[in-house]
């Protein structure tokens, strides 16, 4: 089967078919209902489009990166931005530490798919935690001991009618590594070892599992477990936060929704939505560098859209528009922003996104404005303005701005430790939030 496997590699928001890639000429999906159903599901969810043409397969990617297998077809989707800059942005977005991932000969570039980069970071984080000593937690144990420890359980002795053996019932609280946070970390390493295709990385993960598994119980990785862990996280476990963030990403990219108890789509591989990464990246950058402003993620514009009283026979709840970021200053909304991982300098703006942005702009009254932040690697990219006009009078009602985010410039700013760089980061954050400097806004 491995000899017949067809491997295809492309970037996000890219396409290839029999006309552009000879490997896809005369190639069709395996005649297997499960494979065809998976291809259909991927297309319906907007994750990956695989179409059968007369001459062969046409593959179109969007904002998802990773690797997936459809029968004998292996599809790898890579981020456009190069490995090193991308890793710096990924670490910044999710608060990951700058740990050594690759040696000079380990993990050749062709094997560095997104999941390998992410799993390598998890392995480095776990290795750091193990070398420093895993977190221990006091756990209550009720045991009958030959050598008494802790508090002797007098009530149990009385209930048993006295002491009938050379041991005493005791209640004690040893500090054990067998606690939830270590259980989740261990299962995350096991999950990573199953999904990586890099043999060296898999060997390293199994070594880490071997160091941890003695004395640590298995646990099921699901929404309930991650919610319970979130309630237990404290300052004492802050060092684990990067690892837990990576495990949550891995779970989501495997098709496990952390918002409910069921799988959205069990994937035969790994697909990560770069929209999530881009939103997390911009959220942190804006929060840290917009002085005097509050950044609210996915803020609900309540009351903007509502059913007319007496004209809602099914009693349905009206939808609340929810932009990715609302910037507030002195309890006043000064900017409404959306983020989309789609290079709008090279690609057109989809109509449904434009309509959504127009609603956000109109929510701010006559002359209101909203902006979409999009990633680009083109330094010459500049803003584009779209005016929302009154179709009858022709006057302008609102404006939608397409605002580029230069990923390489952003990488340089967040990695620059100079004192002057702080001012430059602040200026770039204001530019992303408000565009050109406008008196009276900030």
N, C-alpha and C positions, 0 to 999 in steps of 0.2 A: 504493500500500500504506500510506503514512504517513497518508493521509486516513481509512482504515478502521481504524486502530489504536485500540484501547480501552485507556485508561490507568486503573489502579486504584492508589490509595495507601492504606495502612493501617499501623498500628503493630505492633510485635512483640506476640505473644500476643493477637491481635485476629482478628476475622472479619468478613466482609461477604458479602452474597448478594443475590439479586433482591428480597428483602423489604426490605432496608435500603439498597440502592444501585441506583437506577434504571438506571445504566449497564450493569448486569449482567443486566437483564431480557432474556430471549430470546437471550442470548449463550451460545455453547457453544464448546468447543475446536475448533480447526481440524481438518478431516477429513484429518489427515496422521498416518501411523503413528509418525513420529519425534516429533511434538509430544505425542501421547498416551502414548508410551513415556516421554518425559521427565517428564510430569506424574505418571505412575505411580512412576517412580524417585524423584522428589522426595518423594512421599508415603511410600514405603517407608523412605527414609532419615531421615524425620522432619524434613525441611527446610521443606516447604511442602505444604499439602493443597489441591488443586483438584478439586472434585467437580462433576459435572453433575447438576443437579436438573431437575425437570419444567419449571420456569419460567426456569431459567438457571443460572449458575455460582455455586458457593459456595466462597469462598477463606478458608482458615484459616492464620494465621501462627503461628510459635512463637518460638524464640530467635534465628532467623536474620534479619539485616537486609541490605538492598541492593536491587538491581534485577535482574529477570530477565524474559525475553521468551519467551512460549509462542505461537508463530505470530503472530497479530495482537494478542495480549493482552500488555500490558506491566504488570508488577506491581512496585510500589515499596514496600518495607517500611522504615520509619524507626524509630530508637530513640525510646522515650517521652521520655527526658530531652532537654532542649533542647540546641541546637548548642553554645553556649559552655561550659556546665558539662560536657557530654559530652567536648568536646575537651580540657578540662583533665584529666579523669579518664583519657582515652585517652593523653595525653602522659605522665602520671604512671605509668600501668601499664606502658608500653613504653619509658620513658626517653627520650621525644622532647623536643626543645627547643621552647621557646615562641617560635616564629618567626611573623612576620606572614603571615597567609594571605589575608585578604580586605580589599579597600578598601571605600569607602563604596558604590560602585556595582558592583563586580565580584561575580560569583557571587550572583545573587539568591537569597533563602531557598528558593524552590520548587525550585531546582536542586541544593540542598545535600543530596544523598543521602549515605549513609554513605561510599560509595566516593569521591565527590567530596571529602569532608572528608579522607579518608585520602590520596588522591592529591595534594591540595593541600599537605598536610604533607610528602609526599615531594618535591614540586617545590621547596618552600621549603628543605628539607634539602639537596637537590642543588645549588640555587643558592648556598647558603652554602658548600658544599664547593668548588664551582668558583671562587667569588670569593676564597676563601682559598688556592686552589691544590690541585689533585688530588694524591693520594698517588703518589709515584714509587718504583720498586723497581729495584735493580740486577739487570740481566739479562745473562747471558753471551751474547756474540756472537762467532762465529768468521768473520772476513771477510778478504778480500784487499784491502788498502788502498794507495792511492798515497801517502798520508801516514800512516806507521805510528802506531799508537795502542795503548796497553796493552802486552802482552807479545808479542814476535815468536815465532811457532810454529816453532822450529828443527826439531822432529821432522818436521813437514810438508814443510819445505824439503828435508830429507835424503831423505824418501820420494819426493819429486818429482824428485830428482836434481839439485837446485840451483835457482838463480833464473833463470827464462826470460823474465821480463817486468819492467816498471818498477813493480812493486808487491810488497808483502810480506804473507804470511799472518799475521794478528794475532788475538789473543784479548783482548777488552776487555769491560768491564762498565759500559755506560752506564746512567744512571738514566732509566727510561722510565715513562710513564703507562700503557702497555699491560700492565697486570697484572690479576690475577683480580678484585680488589675493584672496580676501575673498570669492568671488563667486565660484572660483575653489576649495578652501578649503572646502566650504560648500557642494558642489556637491561630492567631494571626500569622505566626511563623510557619505553622503547618499548612495553612491555606496558601501562603506564598510559595512554599516548596512544591505544592501541587500545580500551581499555575505557571511557574516560570519555565521557560524552555532552555535556559542557560545552565549547563551541567555544573560549571564551577560555582555559580551562585546557589544552585540547589544543594550542592554539597556543603556549602557554608551554612545554609539555613538548617540543614539536618544536624550539623554540628551544634548549632545554637539550641535546637530542640533537645538534643541529647544532654546539654548542660542544664536545661531547665526542667525536664519532664519528671525527674525523680522528686516525689513529694508534692507535685502540683497537679491537682485534679483537672480532668477535661471539663470543658463547658461548651454549650451550644452558642455559636455566634449568631444572634438574631436581634431584632429590635428591642425586645424585653431586656436582654442582657446588656446591651449598650446603654439603654436608658437607666438601668440600675447602676451601671458603672459611672455614668455621668453624675448621679446623685452622690456618689461616694468620693469623687475627685476632690482633693484638698491641696493645700500648699505643699504638703508632704509628698504628694504624687505628681507635682508639676513637671518633673523630669520625664514623665511618661506621656505627656500630652502630644508631643510630635508623633510618637509611635501609634497612639490611639487614633490620631487624625489620619495617618496613612492606612491603618486597618479599616477605618470607615470608608475611605476612598476605594480600597480594594473590594470591600463588600458591595458597594454601590456599582462598581464596574463589573462585578460578576452577575449583576441583575437582581441583587437583594435590596429592596427598598427599606430604608431605615424609618420610613414614615408609617409603615403598616407591617403586619406579620406575614405577609405573603410576598412571594417573588413577583416582581413586575414582569421579568422575562429571564428565564434561566439561560444564560449565554454559554455557547460552546467556545469560550475564550474570554477576552478581556476588552471592554470598550469603556473608556472614560470620557465623560462629557466635559470638554474644555471650557464650556460656558461657566461651569461651577468654579473652575480654577480662576478664570478671568474675573469673575465677580468677587471672589475672595481676595484676589490680588489688589483690585481697585479699592475695595472696601477698606483694607488695612492702610493703603497708601493715603487715601483721602482722610481717614480718621487721624492718622499721625501727623499730617502736614497741613490741614486746613485750620489754622489758628482762629479761634473765636467762633467756630461753627460746630454744629452737631451733625453727624452723618447718621441717618436712620436707614437701615436696610429693609427693603421690601415693605415700605410704609403704606398702609392702606388709606386711600383717599375716600374716607367714609362719607356717605350721603351724596356723593356726586351723581350716582345713578340709582334711581329708586322706582319701584312700581307706583303707579298712580293709585291712590286710595280708592278702594272699591273696584279696581280693575286688575286684580290679581287673584283670579278664581282658584288657582291651585295653591295659593299661599306660599309661593316660592320666595326665597331670599334673593334680593337684588345683588348682583356682583359688585365688588369694590375694586376699582382699578388699583394696581399695586406696582408702582415703579420700583426698580432695583434700589435706587438711592433717592432720598429726599434730603437736601441740605437746608438746615435751619439756622437762623441767626436771630437771637433775642425773640424766640418763640414765633418767628415769621419764616415761612417758606421762601427761600431765595433762589433755589434751583431744583429742578426735577430731572433726574438722569436715569437712563437705562443702559445696560451693558450687554453687548452681544459679541460672541466670539466668531465674527465673520468680517473679513477684510473688505470693508465697503469702499476702499480706494480702488480695489481690483474688481469687486463684484457689486452688483446693483442691490438696492435696498428692497427686500420683499414687501409687497403691498400690505400684508397683515401687520407687519412691524410698523410701517408708516402710519397706518390707521391708529394703532395703539399709542404711538408717540403724539399724534394729533390730539387724541383725547387728553393726554397728560398736559399738553400745552394749553388746550382750551380750559382745563380745570383751574388755570391761574388767571382767568378773566381775559378781557380784550387786550390783545398785544402780548399775551403770555408766550412762554417759550419752554420747550423741552429739548433735551439733547440725548443722542445715543453715542456712547463711547465704544469704539471698535479698535481692535488691534491691527497694527501694520508694521512691516519692516521697511517701508519706503520712507526715507527721511524727508522727501519732498511732499508728502501727503499734507493736505490742508483742509480746513472746514468747508463743508458744503451746506448751504441754507436752502430750506424748502419752505415756502410761504403757504399758509392755509388761508384761502380767500373766501369771502362771502360769494356764493355762486350767483347771487342776484345783483347785489350792489357792486361787487368786484373789489371791495376794500379788503385789506389784510386783517385777518382775525387773530392769527397766531403764527408761530414760526417753529419749525423743526430743524435742529442742527445736527449734522453728521460730523462728529469730532474724533479725529484720529488719536490713538495712543501709540506712540513709538516705543515698541517693546525694548529695543536696544538702548534707547535713551533712558527709559525707566530703569532698566538693569543698571546702567552706569550711575544713576542718581542714588539708588538704594544701597549700592556697594561703595559709594564714595564717603570716606570718613572725615573729610576736611570740614572745618567750621563753616566755610563758605557754601558747602554743599547743602547745608540745612536750609539756607535762604533759597537756593536754587530748587530744592524739593518743594518748598512752600510756594514758590512762583509757579512751578509746573502743576501743583495740585490746584491752585486757583484757576489756572488756564483750563484744566480739565473740567472743573466745576462750573466755571462762568464764561469760558472763552476768553476773549480779549478783555483787558482791564476796563471796567465800567464804573464810573464814579457813582457813589451812592449805594452800591451793592455790598462791597466789602472794603 
